[in-house]
Amino acid sequence: MDVLQISIAAMPFLLSLASRTRKAIAPCLLTSILTVLLSGEPHRAVIAWCVGVLIAAVALRERLRTI
């Protein structure tokens, strides 16, 4: 994997760092790691990545709601 693919795989984790609550960081980190590990099987990697982005998006939305 090159740097671009790893940075895209880490996007859920990076988005979760912007959330106010720290509860979303661990699941997003786990899904990012799973995405990298499953990169040989693209369909499974996409599912793990989508779950991570969904968790991070909900956490980010909750932060924006409180502002």
ZIZIVEN-V519452 format. One record per pair of residues at least 4 apart in sequence whose ideal C-beta (glycine too) atoms are under 6 Angstrom apart, sorted by sequence separation. I is the first residue (numbers start at 1). J is the second residue. D is the distance in Angstrom with one decimal. If there is no record, write none. Layout:
BEGIN
I J D
I J D
END
This chain:
BEGIN
1 5 4.4
10 14 5.7
24 28 5.7
34 38 5.8
53 57 6.0
1 6 5.4
19 24 5.3
38 44 4.5
39 45 5.2
38 45 4.2
16 24 4.4
16 25 4.9
35 45 5.0
38 48 6.0
16 28 3.8
35 48 4.8
34 48 4.2
35 49 4.6
13 28 4.8
12 28 4.3
13 29 4.9
31 48 5.0
12 31 5.5
13 32 4.4
12 32 5.4
31 51 5.4
32 52 5.9
31 52 3.1
10 32 5.0
9 32 5.6
28 52 5.0
9 35 4.2
9 36 5.0
28 55 5.6
27 55 5.3
28 56 5.1
24 55 5.5
24 59 3.7
1 39 5.8
12 52 3.0
16 56 4.4
19 59 3.6
12 53 5.0
15 56 3.6
19 60 5.2
18 60 5.8
16 59 5.7
20 63 4.2
12 56 4.6
19 63 4.9
15 60 5.9
END
